[in-house]
Amino acid sequence: MRNLKCVFMLSLVLMFFAGCEKMEIQPDPLNAADDISLKSADDAQYKGSMKHCVPFKGEFQVYVSNIIHPGPPPKIQEAEGFGKATHLGKAKVYLKQWWMPPMPPPTGFPWAGTGWGEVAFTAANGDILKAVYDDAIGKHVSKTLVFVSFTGHFKDGGTGRFKHAKGEFRWDGVFNPFLNEGTTTLTGNIKYSK
C-alpha cells in the first residue's frame, strides 16, 4: 500500500511539471472566492487567460448512481458526484461509462477491468465542461478498495465559457465497491479558446 501511495504521489508531481509550456497567470487555490472561472467575460484578466493553458485541479466525492446495463460486457453505468475544482468552483460531476471486467471475472473483485466514457462537469454558475476518456483502468488493492485511473480530454460541446475548451486531466481515485462510493483527485490543464 505504501508503494502505491508513492507511485500515486510521483505521478501527480510529474503531471504538475508537465503542464503547459508558458504560463503567465497562476490559478487560484481550490477554495478561493475569486476563482478565474467566476470572473466576467468583460474582465481583462479573464480575456487574457483565454490565450494560455492554465492548471486544472479538483477533488470530488463520487458514487455509482445507476447501472444501465448490468448484463454481459461492456457494462454501462452512471456515476455522479460533487466537489470543487479550479475554473468550476463548487461543482457536480457526471460520468457515463462502459466497463469491461476481465474474463473470467475474478471472484470477489467486481470492479477490476478497463473502460471508456464521457464526463460532464457542471460549474457553480451552470456552465458545463465536457470530456471523454478511453483508457480507464480499475485495480483492486483489496476487496474493499479499488484504485481507478484515466486520462480525460476536454472536448467541444460545453456551454458558456467552456464551449471551446481544450486540455486534459488525469483522474485518480479510490472506490469502495461495497459502499458504491469513493473520492477522486483531478490534475491537468485547460485552455480557453473563442
Beta strands, then each sheet from edge to edge (+ up, - down):
strand 1: 53-69
strand 2: 75-85
strand 3: 89-100
strand 4: 113-122
strand 5: 128-142
strand 6: 145-154
strand 7: 166-176
strand 8: 181-191
sheet 1: 1+ 2- 3+ 4- 5+ 6- 7+ 8- 1+
end
